[in-house]
């Protein structure tokens, strides 16, 4: 069955990547631990109030500015932080993901590459400056710029407007199953990412690497 699906599917003409835990590592706990220590609450409470509430989505879709997001976090936890320190904590959650730079560099020689990310105005400029893997991307489809975040339809449609091919000829790669399922509903080819080794294996299996 796998062989039939490979042979009958249209050829891949573009690849779109998620950012966090696909191209680079993300550890939200670092921010939660630091803010929790400052506020005298548990890291889990910080996670619930910031990441598992409507607060981060509002920031990720541009409905809150960086200053408004910062002020609301401080208000919720009744703390008084300098914005520069808050920004440092907020940005210091990323690390390289081993071997993905090499994989992306090789793919960039054969395909136009795109980034589709739920991100915000403090995170993205920081990671773009710090991680050269992002320089291989042709276009960035960023939630805070397009006003929509995965799995909402708008961000997928923004990608589809940018790619130089039909949706079924674009491979979408994300680590979260609901985001992969949403991509498929928009006609994109989509894989769920687990590890760089597994991703490289699947690319070779499909003749893409």
C-alpha positions in Angstrom: 0.0 0.0 0.0 2.8 2.4 0.8 4.4 1.8 -2.6 1.1 2.6 -4.4 0.7 5.9 -2.4 4.1 7.0 -3.4 3.7 6.1 -7.1 0.3 7.7 -7.6 0.8 10.9 -5.6 1.9 14.1 -7.5 5.5 15.0 -7.3 6.7 17.2 -4.5 7.5 20.7 -5.8 7.9 22.7 -2.5 8.3 21.9 1.2 6.9 23.9 4.1 8.3 23.5 7.6 7.0 24.3 11.1 9.6 25.9 13.3 9.5 24.7 16.9 10.6 21.1 17.4 11.0 20.6 13.7 13.8 23.0 12.7 14.9 24.1 16.2 14.1 22.9 19.7 11.7 24.7 21.9 11.5 24.4 25.7 8.7 26.6 27.2 9.6 25.3 30.7 12.6 27.7 30.8 10.4 30.7 30.6 7.8 29.2 33.0 10.4 28.3 35.6 12.0 31.8 35.6 8.7 33.7 35.7 7.4 31.3 38.3 10.4 31.9 40.5 9.9 35.7 40.2 6.2 35.5 40.9 6.3 32.8 43.6 4.1 30.3 41.6 4.7 27.0 40.0 6.0 26.6 36.4 2.8 24.7 35.7 0.7 27.7 36.8 2.7 30.0 34.4 2.2 27.5 31.6 -1.6 27.4 32.2 -1.9 31.2 32.4 0.3 32.0 29.4 0.5 29.1 27.0 -2.7 27.1 27.7 -4.9 30.2 27.8 -6.0 32.7 25.2 -3.1 34.9 26.0 -0.3 33.5 23.8 -2.7 33.0 20.9 -3.7 36.6 21.1 -0.1 37.6 20.9 0.8 35.1 18.2 -1.9 36.5 15.9 -1.0 40.1 16.4 -4.0 41.1 18.5 -1.7 42.1 21.3 1.5 44.0 20.8 4.7 42.9 22.6 4.2 45.6 25.2 0.6 44.7 25.8 1.5 41.0 26.1 4.2 41.8 28.6 1.9 44.1 30.6 -0.8 41.5 30.8 1.6 38.7 31.9 2.9 41.1 34.7 -0.7 41.9 35.7 -1.7 38.3 35.9 1.2 37.4 38.2 1.4 40.7 40.1 5.0 41.2 39.3 7.1 44.2 38.2 9.7 43.2 35.7 11.8 45.4 33.3 10.6 44.7 29.8 14.2 43.9 28.7 14.5 41.1 31.3 11.1 39.7 30.3 12.0 39.7 26.7 15.3 37.9 27.5 13.4 35.2 29.4 10.7 35.0 26.7 13.3 34.5 23.9 15.7 32.1 25.7 13.7 28.9 25.0 15.3 27.8 21.7 18.2 25.5 20.9 19.5 23.9 17.7 18.0 20.6 16.6 20.8 18.3 15.7 21.4 17.6 12.0 18.4 19.6 10.7 20.6 22.3 9.3 22.3 19.8 7.1 18.9 18.3 6.0 17.5 21.7 5.2 20.6 22.8 3.3 20.4 19.7 1.1 16.6 20.1 0.5 17.1 23.8 -0.4 19.1 22.7 -3.4 16.1 20.9 -4.9 13.0 22.6 -3.5 11.8 26.1 -2.6 11.3 26.0 1.2 8.8 27.8 3.3 8.3 28.4 7.0 4.8 28.3 8.6 5.0 29.2 12.3 2.8 30.1 15.2 5.2 32.8 16.5 5.3 36.4 17.6 7.1 39.7 17.4 9.7 38.9 20.1 10.4 35.3 19.1 10.8 35.4 15.4 13.4 38.2 14.9 15.4 36.5 17.7 15.4 33.1 16.1 15.9 34.5 12.6 19.1 36.2 13.8 20.3 33.2 15.8 19.6 30.2 13.6 21.0 30.1 10.1 18.7 27.3 9.1 16.0 29.9 8.6 18.0 31.6 6.0 17.2 28.7 3.6 13.6 29.6 3.5 12.1 31.4 0.5 9.1 32.9 2.4 8.0 33.1 6.0 4.3 32.6 6.8 4.1 33.9 10.4 1.0 33.9 12.5 1.5 37.3 14.0 1.9 38.8 10.5 -1.0 37.0 8.8 -3.4 37.2 11.8 -4.0 33.5 11.9 -2.4 30.5 13.7 -2.4 26.8 13.1 -4.8 25.0 13.0 -6.9 27.9 11.8 -7.6 28.1 8.0 -6.1 31.5 7.4 -2.5 30.5 7.9 -2.7 27.5 5.6 -4.4 29.6 2.9 -1.6 32.2 3.3 0.9 29.4 2.6 -1.1 28.2 -0.4 -1.0 31.7 -1.9 2.8 31.8 -1.6 3.8 28.4 -3.0 4.6 28.1 -6.7 2.6 24.9 -7.1 -0.7 23.2 -6.3 -1.3 22.4 -2.7 -1.0 18.7 -3.3 2.5 19.2 -4.6 3.6 20.9 -1.4 4.9 18.8 1.5 3.9 20.3 4.9 6.0 19.1 7.9 4.8 19.7 11.5 5.4 17.9 14.8 1.7 18.3 16.0 -0.9 15.9 14.7 -3.8 18.4 14.7 -1.8 20.8 12.6 -0.9 18.0 10.2 -4.5 17.0 9.9 -5.6 20.6 9.2 -3.0 20.9 6.5 -4.4 17.8 4.8 -7.9 19.4 4.9 -6.5 22.2 2.8 -5.1 19.8 0.2 -1.5 19.9 1.3 0.7 16.8 1.6 1.6 16.6 5.2 3.9 14.5 7.5 4.1 14.5 11.2 7.7 15.1 12.3 9.2 13.0 15.1 13.0 13.0 14.8 15.6 14.2 12.2 16.5 10.6 11.6 13.0 9.5 10.9 12.4 12.6 8.7 15.6 11.8 6.7 14.5 8.2 6.3 11.1 9.2 4.9 12.6 11.7 2.5 14.8 9.0 1.1 12.0 6.5 0.9 10.1 9.0 -1.2 13.1 9.9 -3.4 13.3 13.5 -2.0 16.7 13.3 -0.4 
